Amino acid sequence: MRLPMLKILPWCLCVFVPGAAALGQDADPAQPGEATLQVFLDCQTFFCDFDHFRREISFVNWVRDRQDADVHVLGTGQATGGGGRAHTIAFIGVGQFAGRTDTLRYVSGNTDTPAEIRDELVRIVKLGLVPFVAPTQTGERLDVIYRSPTTARPTTRADEADPWNLWVFTVGVGGNVSGESERRSIAGNGSIRANRTAEDFKVDIRVTGRASRDETDVPELDTTFVNTQRRFNFDGLFVWSLGDHWSAGIRTSALHNNFINQDLTLRAGPALEYNLYPYDESTRRQLTFRYSLGVSAFDYEEVTVFGRTSEVRPNHQLEVGLAVQQPWGSILASVDAFQYLHDRSKHRVSLFGGPRIRLFRGLTFNVFGSVARIKDQIFIADSGLTSDERLLRIRQFSTDFRYFVNLGLSYRFGSKWANVVNPRMGGGGGVFFFF
């Protein structure tokens, strides 16, 4: 059963269990051992306030492991073009409900507060749990309240006239200053973003910049070491939808970055992407294949190791990306192969990602990392690096590879119940602000 949430947002459906299973914060939680629905909450791509869910939805038993559950509530989501988030909540039956799956959706706006989003997610989860609770003993004390609108149906976001025609603009600026007796640092950054996202066409334009200056006194040498870094870039993306599985686009960019010896670099080119799964399933699974052609024009700050002060080079790139969020865990992985066409030995191959897998009750394995074979650094300056510049990473130096790996195991055991909320002294996972 798939229920479009936009059709039910104008009405308020509230589920309550009189007496011992009321939904208010002051209600007593369901007691372990009762013939009550066991629920496992699993939010993979956005934050769920578990304490709040337990307080507000007290007519079920919350458990800590999927193996103990009757229903696995799986939350996934994606950012929307307007700055909000599209939440997909899947209700996956386990045990006696095996084979039963319901899905509800909720789209938050870019001006919605965290409290508003949290409360709407609680309402959605309440609504989705009703069909599972109904055949249990708790269902005998279950009722549904429907508040009919007193006037015509309220206008939804989809019905409102949009004077901005789906365009969203974001402007940001910031900076920091720090220091010690022998060190001073100042940095500033700014960004401008304009994007428009529709079903058939998407455009995303970003301009970002950052500049910093670090000064370190070296009394032994009677000198001050200065490190100045500047990075400014423009990125433009234009994408056309070509059905449920295909899309085509154009990418453009401009970059200034003194760390990698690029006074100005311009890039542009078309791209074609195929998704093995329909794009409307992208919050749960994606397997994309993207091929792009491009031209890069470089203007260097210093002469490169190849004797160039500027050059124009064609290139092509193949990217394969996998993203899966399922009850057993999640996988995020990508393979990126880039090559200059004027000299095929100048290339880069990168692998990135890893799984997070529930091996069995209480035991979770996760590994995350990246590895890259790097043969495309045509921008390296010919002047070489001093030992100070190399140690302090003031400029990029030549390398053939780069890697990073992080892995871990976690095992949880003890009581399977997770109904009680006690945030005192930080023990219940609550959020605290100290002044």
MARDO-519430 format. One record per residue (C-alpha): residue number from 1; residue in one letter; x, y, z. Coordinates in steps of 0.05 Angstrom, whole numbers, plus 5000, padded with zeros to 4 digits. Layout:
<rs>
+-----+----+------+-------+------+
:   i : aa : east : north :   up :
+-----+----+------+-------+------+
: NUM :  a :    X :     Y :    Z :
...
+-----+----+------+-------+------+
</rs>
This chain:
<rs>
+-----+----+------+-------+------+
:   i : aa : east : north :   up :
+-----+----+------+-------+------+
:   1 :  m : 5000 :  5000 : 5000 :
:   2 :  r : 5030 :  5067 : 4979 :
:   3 :  l : 4995 :  5129 : 5005 :
:   4 :  p : 5015 :  5198 : 4976 :
:   5 :  m : 5024 :  5241 : 5037 :
:   6 :  l : 5006 :  5305 : 5001 :
:   7 :  k : 4934 :  5282 : 4997 :
:   8 :  i : 4927 :  5272 : 5072 :
:   9 :  l : 4969 :  5330 : 5099 :
:  10 :  p : 4909 :  5378 : 5101 :
:  11 :  w : 4873 :  5333 : 5152 :
:  12 :  c : 4896 :  5313 : 5220 :
:  13 :  l : 4891 :  5239 : 5234 :
:  14 :  c : 4905 :  5225 : 5307 :
:  15 :  v : 4910 :  5155 : 5336 :
:  16 :  f : 4897 :  5144 : 5410 :
:  17 :  v : 4888 :  5087 : 5459 :
:  18 :  p : 4844 :  5107 : 5518 :
:  19 :  g : 4869 :  5098 : 5588 :
:  20 :  a : 4933 :  5058 : 5593 :
:  21 :  a : 4955 :  5073 : 5521 :
:  22 :  a : 4943 :  5147 : 5512 :
:  23 :  l : 4989 :  5184 : 5463 :
:  24 :  g : 5007 :  5244 : 5506 :
:  25 :  q : 5075 :  5254 : 5536 :
:  26 :  d : 5049 :  5237 : 5605 :
:  27 :  a : 5022 :  5169 : 5583 :
:  28 :  d : 5050 :  5106 : 5613 :
:  29 :  p : 5089 :  5066 : 5561 :
:  30 :  a : 5066 :  4997 : 5540 :
:  31 :  q : 5093 :  4945 : 5587 :
:  32 :  p : 5142 :  4891 : 5563 :
:  33 :  g : 5108 :  4824 : 5557 :
:  34 :  e : 5040 :  4851 : 5538 :
:  35 :  a : 5009 :  4828 : 5472 :
:  36 :  t : 5031 :  4894 : 5442 :
:  37 :  l : 5063 :  4909 : 5375 :
:  38 :  q : 5139 :  4907 : 5377 :
:  39 :  v : 5170 :  4963 : 5335 :
:  40 :  f : 5242 :  4975 : 5313 :
:  41 :  l : 5257 :  5047 : 5290 :
:  42 :  d : 5313 :  5054 : 5238 :
:  43 :  c : 5326 :  5123 : 5209 :
:  44 :  q : 5384 :  5116 : 5160 :
:  45 :  t : 5391 :  5182 : 5122 :
:  46 :  f : 5361 :  5233 : 5170 :
:  47 :  f : 5357 :  5244 : 5245 :
:  48 :  c : 5300 :  5214 : 5285 :
:  49 :  d : 5291 :  5238 : 5357 :
:  50 :  f : 5282 :  5169 : 5387 :
:  51 :  d : 5265 :  5198 : 5456 :
:  52 :  h : 5209 :  5239 : 5426 :
:  53 :  f : 5181 :  5180 : 5387 :
:  54 :  r : 5179 :  5137 : 5449 :
:  55 :  r : 5144 :  5192 : 5489 :
:  56 :  e : 5092 :  5207 : 5436 :
:  57 :  i : 5078 :  5137 : 5410 :
:  58 :  s : 5066 :  5097 : 5473 :
:  59 :  f : 5016 :  5046 : 5447 :
:  60 :  v : 5072 :  5001 : 5420 :
:  61 :  n : 5134 :  4969 : 5450 :
:  62 :  w : 5199 :  4997 : 5423 :
:  63 :  v : 5254 :  4945 : 5416 :
:  64 :  r : 5329 :  4952 : 5404 :
:  65 :  d : 5338 :  4897 : 5353 :
:  66 :  r : 5302 :  4882 : 5288 :
:  67 :  q : 5299 :  4808 : 5305 :
:  68 :  d : 5252 :  4824 : 5364 :
:  69 :  a : 5205 :  4868 : 5322 :
:  70 :  d : 5138 :  4856 : 5290 :
:  71 :  v : 5148 :  4919 : 5248 :
:  72 :  h : 5213 :  4950 : 5222 :
:  73 :  v : 5202 :  5025 : 5211 :
:  74 :  l : 5255 :  5045 : 5160 :
:  75 :  g : 5265 :  5119 : 5146 :
:  76 :  t : 5303 :  5144 : 5085 :
:  77 :  g : 5303 :  5211 : 5051 :
:  78 :  q : 5334 :  5259 : 5001 :
:  79 :  a : 5343 :  5334 : 4998 :
:  80 :  t : 5293 :  5370 : 4953 :
:  81 :  g : 5310 :  5425 : 4905 :
:  82 :  g : 5276 :  5477 : 4948 :
:  83 :  g : 5320 :  5463 : 5008 :
:  84 :  g : 5272 :  5416 : 5044 :
:  85 :  r : 5273 :  5340 : 5050 :
:  86 :  a : 5232 :  5284 : 5021 :
:  87 :  h : 5222 :  5232 : 5075 :
:  88 :  t : 5202 :  5160 : 5058 :
:  89 :  i : 5178 :  5118 : 5116 :
:  90 :  a : 5172 :  5043 : 5101 :
:  91 :  f : 5134 :  4997 : 5149 :
:  92 :  i : 5164 :  4928 : 5138 :
:  93 :  g : 5128 :  4869 : 5171 :
:  94 :  v : 5170 :  4818 : 5209 :
:  95 :  g : 5148 :  4751 : 5239 :
:  96 :  q : 5073 :  4746 : 5237 :
:  97 :  f : 5071 :  4806 : 5191 :
:  98 :  a : 5125 :  4781 : 5144 :
:  99 :  g : 5112 :  4799 : 5071 :
: 100 :  r : 5071 :  4861 : 5089 :
: 101 :  t : 5100 :  4929 : 5071 :
: 102 :  d : 5068 :  4997 : 5072 :
: 103 :  t : 5101 :  5063 : 5051 :
: 104 :  l : 5084 :  5134 : 5070 :
: 105 :  r : 5118 :  5198 : 5048 :
: 106 :  y : 5126 :  5268 : 5076 :
: 107 :  v : 5161 :  5328 : 5045 :
: 108 :  s : 5186 :  5382 : 5093 :
: 109 :  g : 5195 :  5454 : 5071 :
: 110 :  n : 5259 :  5494 : 5074 :
: 111 :  t : 5230 :  5538 : 5129 :
: 112 :  d : 5203 :  5483 : 5172 :
: 113 :  t : 5235 :  5481 : 5241 :
: 114 :  p : 5265 :  5416 : 5269 :
: 115 :  a : 5207 :  5412 : 5318 :
: 116 :  e : 5156 :  5417 : 5262 :
: 117 :  i : 5191 :  5363 : 5222 :
: 118 :  r : 5198 :  5319 : 5283 :
: 119 :  d : 5124 :  5325 : 5300 :
: 120 :  e : 5102 :  5310 : 5229 :
: 121 :  l : 5146 :  5249 : 5226 :
: 122 :  v : 5115 :  5224 : 5291 :
: 123 :  r : 5046 :  5234 : 5261 :
: 124 :  i : 5066 :  5195 : 5198 :
: 125 :  v : 5094 :  5138 : 5239 :
: 126 :  k : 5030 :  5136 : 5282 :
: 127 :  l : 4988 :  5132 : 5219 :
: 128 :  g : 5031 :  5077 : 5188 :
: 129 :  l : 5029 :  5034 : 5251 :
: 130 :  v : 4953 :  5032 : 5255 :
: 131 :  p : 4942 :  4973 : 5206 :
: 132 :  f : 4993 :  4932 : 5245 :
: 133 :  v : 4966 :  4950 : 5314 :
: 134 :  a : 4893 :  4937 : 5295 :
: 135 :  p : 4895 :  4860 : 5298 :
: 136 :  t : 4932 :  4860 : 5366 :
: 137 :  q : 4902 :  4864 : 5436 :
: 138 :  t : 4919 :  4938 : 5436 :
: 139 :  g : 4875 :  4945 : 5374 :
: 140 :  e : 4814 :  4930 : 5417 :
: 141 :  r : 4827 :  4997 : 5452 :
: 142 :  l : 4846 :  5034 : 5389 :
: 143 :  d : 4806 :  5090 : 5358 :
: 144 :  v : 4816 :  5141 : 5303 :
: 145 :  i : 4797 :  5214 : 5307 :
: 146 :  y : 4785 :  5253 : 5243 :
: 147 :  r : 4778 :  5328 : 5247 :
: 148 :  s : 4739 :  5352 : 5186 :
: 149 :  p : 4759 :  5422 : 5160 :
: 150 :  t : 4706 :  5474 : 5177 :
: 151 :  t : 4717 :  5509 : 5111 :
: 152 :  a : 4740 :  5488 : 5042 :
: 153 :  r : 4801 :  5444 : 5038 :
: 154 :  p : 4863 :  5484 : 5058 :
: 155 :  t : 4910 :  5501 : 5002 :
: 156 :  t : 4970 :  5455 : 5000 :
: 157 :  r : 5041 :  5474 : 4978 :
: 158 :  a : 5027 :  5441 : 4911 :
: 159 :  d : 4966 :  5486 : 4899 :
: 160 :  e : 4998 :  5552 : 4918 :
: 161 :  a : 5019 :  5601 : 4864 :
: 162 :  d : 5095 :  5606 : 4865 :
: 163 :  p : 5121 :  5675 : 4848 :
: 164 :  w : 5192 :  5648 : 4848 :
: 165 :  n : 5176 :  5593 : 4796 :
: 166 :  l : 5212 :  5541 : 4838 :
: 167 :  w : 5277 :  5581 : 4843 :
: 168 :  v : 5311 :  5580 : 4911 :
: 169 :  f : 5369 :  5626 : 4930 :
: 170 :  t : 5418 :  5617 : 4988 :
: 171 :  v : 5471 :  5667 : 5010 :
: 172 :  g : 5521 :  5653 : 5064 :
: 173 :  v : 5582 :  5689 : 5094 :
: 174 :  g : 5627 :  5673 : 5152 :
: 175 :  g : 5696 :  5679 : 5182 :
: 176 :  n : 5740 :  5665 : 5242 :
: 177 :  v : 5799 :  5694 : 5279 :
: 178 :  s : 5844 :  5657 : 5327 :
: 179 :  g : 5912 :  5666 : 5357 :
: 180 :  e : 5965 :  5651 : 5409 :
: 181 :  s : 6027 :  5688 : 5432 :
: 182 :  e : 6067 :  5664 : 5371 :
: 183 :  r : 6011 :  5648 : 5321 :
: 184 :  r : 5955 :  5687 : 5288 :
: 185 :  s : 5902 :  5663 : 5239 :
: 186 :  i : 5845 :  5696 : 5202 :
: 187 :  a : 5798 :  5666 : 5150 :
: 188 :  g : 5735 :  5685 : 5113 :
: 189 :  n : 5687 :  5648 : 5068 :
: 190 :  g : 5624 :  5662 : 5028 :
: 191 :  s : 5576 :  5626 : 4982 :
: 192 :  i : 5518 :  5639 : 4936 :
: 193 :  r : 5472 :  5585 : 4909 :
: 194 :  a : 5414 :  5587 : 4860 :
: 195 :  n : 5376 :  5525 : 4842 :
: 196 :  r : 5311 :  5505 : 4809 :
: 197 :  t : 5285 :  5433 : 4813 :
: 198 :  a : 5226 :  5408 : 4772 :
: 199 :  e : 5208 :  5338 : 4749 :
: 200 :  d : 5233 :  5350 : 4678 :
: 201 :  f : 5291 :  5398 : 4689 :
: 202 :  k : 5340 :  5416 : 4743 :
: 203 :  v : 5391 :  5473 : 4748 :
: 204 :  d : 5440 :  5483 : 4805 :
: 205 :  i : 5490 :  5541 : 4806 :
: 206 :  r : 5539 :  5552 : 4863 :
: 207 :  v : 5594 :  5603 : 4876 :
: 208 :  t : 5638 :  5592 : 4937 :
: 209 :  g : 5702 :  5622 : 4963 :
: 210 :  r : 5750 :  5618 : 5021 :
: 211 :  a : 5813 :  5657 : 5038 :
: 212 :  s : 5858 :  5648 : 5098 :
: 213 :  r : 5923 :  5675 : 5126 :
: 214 :  d : 5964 :  5641 : 5181 :
: 215 :  e : 6025 :  5673 : 5213 :
: 216 :  t : 6073 :  5634 : 5258 :
: 217 :  d : 6131 :  5668 : 5293 :
: 218 :  v : 6196 :  5628 : 5296 :
: 219 :  p : 6239 :  5664 : 5349 :
: 220 :  e : 6298 :  5618 : 5339 :
: 221 :  l : 6304 :  5642 : 5267 :
: 222 :  d : 6279 :  5713 : 5281 :
: 223 :  t : 6226 :  5706 : 5227 :
: 224 :  t : 6152 :  5698 : 5216 :
: 225 :  f : 6126 :  5643 : 5172 :
: 226 :  v : 6064 :  5663 : 5131 :
: 227 :  n : 6015 :  5615 : 5096 :
: 228 :  t : 5962 :  5646 : 5051 :
: 229 :  q : 5909 :  5602 : 5018 :
: 230 :  r : 5856 :  5623 : 4968 :
: 231 :  r : 5802 :  5581 : 4936 :
: 232 :  f : 5744 :  5607 : 4894 :
: 233 :  n : 5701 :  5565 : 4849 :
: 234 :  f : 5638 :  5566 : 4807 :
: 235 :  d : 5597 :  5504 : 4791 :
: 236 :  g : 5538 :  5499 : 4744 :
: 237 :  l : 5495 :  5437 : 4732 :
: 238 :  f : 5438 :  5431 : 4682 :
: 239 :  v : 5399 :  5365 : 4679 :
: 240 :  w : 5342 :  5342 : 4635 :
: 241 :  s : 5299 :  5282 : 4654 :
: 242 :  l : 5293 :  5229 : 4599 :
: 243 :  g : 5245 :  5181 : 4631 :
: 244 :  d : 5246 :  5137 : 4693 :
: 245 :  h : 5318 :  5113 : 4683 :
: 246 :  w : 5355 :  5163 : 4639 :
: 247 :  s : 5378 :  5235 : 4646 :
: 248 :  a : 5425 :  5281 : 4608 :
: 249 :  g : 5462 :  5342 : 4632 :
: 250 :  i : 5516 :  5394 : 4624 :
: 251 :  r : 5568 :  5410 : 4676 :
: 252 :  t : 5609 :  5475 : 4678 :
: 253 :  s : 5659 :  5500 : 4729 :
: 254 :  a : 5711 :  5554 : 4741 :
: 255 :  l : 5765 :  5549 : 4795 :
: 256 :  h : 5821 :  5590 : 4826 :
: 257 :  n : 5863 :  5552 : 4877 :
: 258 :  n : 5935 :  5571 : 4894 :
: 259 :  f : 5945 :  5506 : 4934 :
: 260 :  i : 5943 :  5466 : 4869 :
: 261 :  n : 5977 :  5519 : 4825 :
: 262 :  q : 5914 :  5538 : 4786 :
: 263 :  d : 5905 :  5612 : 4775 :
: 264 :  l : 5843 :  5598 : 4732 :
: 265 :  t : 5814 :  5533 : 4708 :
: 266 :  l : 5752 :  5527 : 4664 :
: 267 :  r : 5715 :  5462 : 4651 :
: 268 :  a : 5652 :  5444 : 4612 :
: 269 :  g : 5620 :  5384 : 4579 :
: 270 :  p : 5558 :  5341 : 4570 :
: 271 :  a : 5540 :  5278 : 4610 :
: 272 :  l : 5491 :  5220 : 4604 :
: 273 :  e : 5466 :  5179 : 4664 :
: 274 :  y : 5429 :  5113 : 4670 :
: 275 :  n : 5397 :  5089 : 4735 :
: 276 :  l : 5384 :  5014 : 4739 :
: 277 :  y : 5325 :  5029 : 4785 :
: 278 :  p : 5271 :  5080 : 4773 :
: 279 :  y : 5289 :  5149 : 4801 :
: 280 :  d : 5228 :  5149 : 4846 :
: 281 :  e : 5260 :  5093 : 4886 :
: 282 :  s : 5323 :  5133 : 4898 :
: 283 :  t : 5313 :  5142 : 4973 :
: 284 :  r : 5319 :  5066 : 4981 :
: 285 :  r : 5366 :  5044 : 4924 :
: 286 :  q : 5405 :  5072 : 4866 :
: 287 :  l : 5455 :  5042 : 4817 :
: 288 :  t : 5477 :  5095 : 4768 :
: 289 :  f : 5524 :  5096 : 4709 :
: 290 :  r : 5546 :  5165 : 4685 :
: 291 :  y : 5591 :  5180 : 4626 :
: 292 :  s : 5616 :  5250 : 4610 :
: 293 :  l : 5660 :  5285 : 4560 :
: 294 :  g : 5693 :  5351 : 4574 :
: 295 :  v : 5746 :  5403 : 4559 :
: 296 :  s : 5791 :  5434 : 4613 :
: 297 :  a : 5828 :  5500 : 4602 :
: 298 :  f : 5884 :  5515 : 4652 :
: 299 :  d : 5921 :  5579 : 4668 :
: 300 :  y : 5976 :  5564 : 4720 :
: 301 :  e : 6007 :  5609 : 4772 :
: 302 :  e : 6076 :  5577 : 4761 :
: 303 :  v : 6107 :  5536 : 4706 :
: 304 :  t : 6088 :  5463 : 4713 :
: 305 :  v : 6135 :  5403 : 4713 :
: 306 :  f : 6115 :  5395 : 4639 :
: 307 :  g : 6138 :  5465 : 4623 :
: 308 :  r : 6068 :  5494 : 4614 :
: 309 :  t : 6040 :  5561 : 4637 :
: 310 :  s : 5972 :  5546 : 4605 :
: 311 :  e : 5940 :  5490 : 4565 :
: 312 :  v : 5873 :  5462 : 4540 :
: 313 :  r : 5860 :  5388 : 4548 :
: 314 :  p : 5800 :  5344 : 4529 :
: 315 :  n : 5779 :  5290 : 4578 :
: 316 :  h : 5726 :  5238 : 4593 :
: 317 :  q : 5700 :  5206 : 4656 :
: 318 :  l : 5660 :  5145 : 4677 :
: 319 :  e : 5626 :  5143 : 4746 :
: 320 :  v : 5588 :  5084 : 4776 :
: 321 :  g : 5550 :  5097 : 4840 :
: 322 :  l : 5513 :  5051 : 4887 :
: 323 :  a : 5469 :  5073 : 4946 :
: 324 :  v : 5426 :  5023 : 4983 :
: 325 :  q : 5386 :  5030 : 5048 :
: 326 :  q : 5352 :  4965 : 5069 :
: 327 :  p : 5331 :  4932 : 5134 :
: 328 :  w : 5396 :  4893 : 5137 :
: 329 :  g : 5438 :  4956 : 5133 :
: 330 :  s : 5464 :  5003 : 5080 :
: 331 :  i : 5517 :  5008 : 5026 :
: 332 :  l : 5547 :  5070 : 4995 :
: 333 :  a : 5599 :  5059 : 4941 :
: 334 :  s : 5627 :  5091 : 4878 :
: 335 :  v : 5679 :  5080 : 4825 :
: 336 :  d : 5706 :  5140 : 4787 :
: 337 :  a : 5752 :  5135 : 4727 :
: 338 :  f : 5780 :  5199 : 4695 :
: 339 :  q : 5827 :  5205 : 4636 :
: 340 :  y : 5857 :  5261 : 4593 :
: 341 :  l : 5849 :  5245 : 4519 :
: 342 :  h : 5914 :  5278 : 4495 :
: 343 :  d : 5955 :  5229 : 4537 :
: 344 :  r : 5919 :  5167 : 4562 :
: 345 :  s : 5972 :  5154 : 4614 :
: 346 :  k : 5946 :  5216 : 4651 :
: 347 :  h : 5888 :  5187 : 4690 :
: 348 :  r : 5857 :  5176 : 4758 :
: 349 :  v : 5816 :  5117 : 4785 :
: 350 :  s : 5781 :  5124 : 4853 :
: 351 :  l : 5741 :  5076 : 4895 :
: 352 :  f : 5699 :  5102 : 4953 :
: 353 :  g : 5648 :  5077 : 5003 :
: 354 :  g : 5632 :  5016 : 5044 :
: 355 :  p : 5576 :  4977 : 5078 :
: 356 :  r : 5542 :  4979 : 5146 :
: 357 :  i : 5513 :  4910 : 5158 :
: 358 :  r : 5474 :  4878 : 5214 :
: 359 :  l : 5508 :  4810 : 5216 :
: 360 :  f : 5462 :  4780 : 5269 :
: 361 :  r : 5427 :  4800 : 5333 :
: 362 :  g : 5464 :  4859 : 5364 :
: 363 :  l : 5526 :  4854 : 5320 :
: 364 :  t : 5538 :  4908 : 5267 :
: 365 :  f : 5598 :  4912 : 5220 :
: 366 :  n : 5618 :  4976 : 5184 :
: 367 :  v : 5675 :  4994 : 5139 :
: 368 :  f : 5687 :  5059 : 5102 :
: 369 :  g : 5744 :  5083 : 5060 :
: 370 :  s : 5773 :  5105 : 4994 :
: 371 :  v : 5832 :  5090 : 4951 :
: 372 :  a : 5857 :  5125 : 4888 :
: 373 :  r : 5909 :  5114 : 4835 :
: 374 :  i : 5932 :  5184 : 4816 :
: 375 :  k : 5967 :  5198 : 4749 :
: 376 :  d : 5932 :  5262 : 4727 :
: 377 :  q : 5970 :  5317 : 4766 :
: 378 :  i : 5990 :  5358 : 4705 :
: 379 :  f : 5985 :  5421 : 4748 :
: 380 :  i : 6045 :  5407 : 4795 :
: 381 :  a : 6093 :  5467 : 4796 :
: 382 :  d : 6164 :  5457 : 4770 :
: 383 :  s : 6196 :  5499 : 4825 :
: 384 :  g : 6191 :  5442 : 4875 :
: 385 :  l : 6174 :  5448 : 4949 :
: 386 :  t : 6216 :  5468 : 5008 :
: 387 :  s : 6217 :  5422 : 5069 :
: 388 :  d : 6173 :  5473 : 5106 :
: 389 :  e : 6122 :  5476 : 5050 :
: 390 :  r : 6119 :  5400 : 5046 :
: 391 :  l : 6111 :  5390 : 5121 :
: 392 :  l : 6058 :  5445 : 5128 :
: 393 :  r : 6023 :  5425 : 5063 :
: 394 :  i : 6023 :  5495 : 5036 :
: 395 :  r : 6022 :  5468 : 4965 :
: 396 :  q : 6001 :  5402 : 4934 :
: 397 :  f : 6058 :  5356 : 4920 :
: 398 :  s : 6061 :  5298 : 4871 :
: 399 :  t : 6034 :  5230 : 4892 :
: 400 :  d : 6017 :  5165 : 4858 :
: 401 :  f : 5962 :  5142 : 4905 :
: 402 :  r : 5919 :  5162 : 4964 :
: 403 :  y : 5880 :  5118 : 5012 :
: 404 :  f : 5837 :  5120 : 5075 :
: 405 :  v : 5803 :  5063 : 5112 :
: 406 :  n : 5761 :  5060 : 5175 :
: 407 :  l : 5727 :  4997 : 5201 :
: 408 :  g : 5692 :  4975 : 5264 :
: 409 :  l : 5648 :  4925 : 5299 :
: 410 :  s : 5595 :  4941 : 5350 :
: 411 :  y : 5557 :  4891 : 5393 :
: 412 :  r : 5497 :  4908 : 5436 :
: 413 :  f : 5465 :  4861 : 5486 :
: 414 :  g : 5419 :  4864 : 5546 :
: 415 :  s : 5345 :  4881 : 5552 :
: 416 :  k : 5309 :  4883 : 5485 :
: 417 :  w : 5260 :  4936 : 5510 :
: 418 :  a : 5270 :  5009 : 5495 :
: 419 :  n : 5206 :  5042 : 5519 :
: 420 :  v : 5231 :  5084 : 5578 :
: 421 :  v : 5258 :  5154 : 5567 :
: 422 :  n : 5302 :  5185 : 5621 :
: 423 :  p : 5345 :  5243 : 5596 :
: 424 :  r : 5372 :  5264 : 5664 :
: 425 :  m : 5446 :  5281 : 5664 :
: 426 :  g : 5451 :  5262 : 5591 :
: 427 :  g : 5438 :  5188 : 5602 :
: 428 :  g : 5377 :  5185 : 5557 :
: 429 :  g : 5407 :  5213 : 5494 :
: 430 :  g : 5374 :  5281 : 5502 :
: 431 :  v : 5403 :  5346 : 5475 :
: 432 :  f : 5431 :  5395 : 5526 :
: 433 :  f : 5455 :  5467 : 5519 :
: 434 :  f : 5503 :  5494 : 5571 :
: 435 :  f : 5511 :  5568 : 5582 :
+-----+----+------+-------+------+
</rs>
